[in-house]
Amino acid sequence: MASKLNVMVGGEAGQGVQSVGFLLAKAFAQGGFHVFADQDYESRIRGGHNFFRVRIGDSEVGAVQEEVDILVALNKETIDLHQRELAKGGVLIFDQAKAKEVSNGNALGMAFDEIAQEKAGNKLMANTVALGAVLGLVGYDLKVAGDILKRHFKGGDVGEANVKAAQAGYDHAVSSFRGRFDKKVNSIGKPKGMLINGNEAISMGAIAAGCTFMAAYPMTPTTSIMEFLAKYSDEYGLVVAQPEDEIAAMTMIIGAAFAGARAMTATSGSGFALMVEGLGLAGITETPIVVVMGQRAAPAVGLPTRTEQGDLQFVLTAAPGEFLRGVLAPATIEDCFWATAKAFNLAEKYQTPVILLTDQHLASSYSVVPAFDLSKVTIERGQLVWDKDIPDPRAYKRHRITPSGISPRALPGGKALVVTDADEHDEEGHLIEDAETRNNMMLKRLRKLDGMKTEINPPRVYGPPKAKNTVVGWGSTYGSLKEAVDMMRGEGADINLLHLNELWPFPAEAVSAVLDGASRSFVVENNATGQLARLIRAETGKKVTGTVLKFDGRPFSPAHIVRELKKEVA
């Protein structure tokens, strides 16, 4: 029985590529496998080349793999682009009506449309025939997939027809392709958790953290966060708004947070650019908000559906002037949940914006995640005070200067008069012009950095605490880097991984301690200029030995990282 399997389904938008991939991933997850699945798609509704990769294993998998065991081609373009990625012994299942001549020696042709029409009464179910063929080829229990298909299509005639289509593809593979593929996959136990993607985990984290208001303008790759929260808004007491643009979304959440709601927005780089003035408004008025910033390839529209880590420097300094903001960059899909919950707490405790920096790869990739232990979710509202806690409402000052920089935060509508201003202001919130008050208020707000620093977790160290070579990464690269380190250690390299998922305030001492133990260090990140490498130099004074950079809009694979590091690492 195969302990690992890598399947790619390719076609054009409108052929159901994502549906096949997701349902395959779900079927394997239901059989107790660890799963990592990612999707690559163009920014168009129909046409263009799309593919969905599903990687499974009986031990943890957290990254894409370059070599494919089974390639399912719903069109000829998929064959042309990807057949060279087939592993030794791998097979190509293709639609023989769309690609009559295939040079690959282990190509298995099927009439997807014809089988779907004959067995299910609808050629649109050709993708479900392909799903069944994959399961038949590896000998997987079709009943698992059948139950998933019925739930996915909510039963009825459509669900039953899709089950018939899958059965037809399964039977064809069993009868026609016997002996053509030697990897067999059987269920290995009960599901190990939920199959979810990064955006779903962020959405769940927001709900668990008590978010009650979300405003956003749709923008890849974060749109599905708004859709998820809107879907469950009635059940969890959420208000979800789609205003006319990102500027309005930002100002709406500032208003909601000023009134006491836990509020958030979600966007990408170009949208965040429109929100920057509002971010500064939240900074000077000390209003707690959470911003999910899903990176994609830029500048401007760039590659709207591709991934990148090009906005780190942007979010660290966005908005004019100087004020505290937190920046968290979840490393895994499970991390997305916990980072979101933490972001809300940090925002309210320090009365300032917190940015959750994710990217397209993490947002839309799927993994099997253990059920979240909600008993570990804490809601910390900081210096939020109610009428009963204010002895003299007439003496209340919204921006009172305190040793920590954090002022007691009353909400408008109570006995205390709550005043704030977007101009520089005094402790009571009224605008000022004098130099002394300006200095005092700036120092008050900046003192909050000292407190937030204590709440930033040190970066993860994977492998030995000290190694001759240290590879450094942040955010969504964790799974690929972890596997790359395992591969290199398996070949005898003395190497470890330093990985950051909480970036600001920057954990300078912890980073320095690990780098001091290494002879050479290499930063790996999805951008062209080595933004983390520059941040490390700025905050620690340490210059890394080298960088491995990728900025073609595609995520790192472990094999790619190993190839690049081997040029430098002994």
LINURMO-V273883 format. One record per run of one state. SS is the DSSP state (a for helix, b for strand, c for the rest). FROM is the first residue (numbers start at 1). LEN is the number of residues. If there is no record, write none. Layout:
[[SS & FROM & LEN] [SS & FROM & LEN]]
This chain:
[[c & 1 & 3] [b & 4 & 10] [c & 14 & 3] [a & 17 & 14] [c & 31 & 3] [b & 34 & 7] [c & 41 & 6] [b & 47 & 11] [c & 58 & 10] [b & 68 & 6] [c & 74 & 2] [a & 76 & 10] [b & 86 & 10] [c & 96 & 11] [b & 107 & 4] [c & 111 & 1] [a & 112 & 9] [c & 121 & 2] [a & 123 & 16] [c & 139 & 3] [a & 142 & 11] [c & 153 & 3] [a & 156 & 21] [c & 177 & 17] [b & 194 & 4] [a & 198 & 11] [c & 209 & 4] [b & 213 & 3] [c & 216 & 7] [a & 223 & 9] [c & 232 & 1] [a & 233 & 4] [c & 237 & 2] [b & 239 & 3] [c & 242 & 4] [a & 246 & 13] [c & 259 & 4] [b & 263 & 5] [c & 268 & 1] [a & 269 & 17] [c & 286 & 4] [b & 290 & 6] [c & 296 & 1] [b & 297 & 1] [c & 298 & 5] [b & 303 & 1] [c & 304 & 8] [a & 312 & 6] [c & 318 & 8] [b & 326 & 3] [c & 329 & 4] [a & 333 & 18] [c & 351 & 3] [b & 354 & 6] [a & 360 & 5] [c & 365 & 1] [b & 366 & 4] [c & 370 & 4] [a & 374 & 3] [c & 377 & 7] [b & 384 & 1] [c & 385 & 2] [a & 387 & 3] [c & 390 & 3] [a & 393 & 3] [c & 396 & 13] [b & 409 & 1] [c & 410 & 15] [b & 425 & 1] [c & 426 & 5] [b & 431 & 1] [c & 432 & 3] [a & 435 & 19] [c & 454 & 6] [b & 460 & 3] [c & 463 & 6] [b & 469 & 6] [a & 475 & 16] [c & 491 & 4] [b & 495 & 6] [c & 501 & 1] [b & 502 & 3] [c & 505 & 3] [a & 508 & 9] [c & 517 & 3] [b & 520 & 6] [c & 526 & 5] [a & 531 & 10] [c & 541 & 5] [b & 546 & 4] [c & 550 & 8] [a & 558 & 8] [c & 566 & 5]]
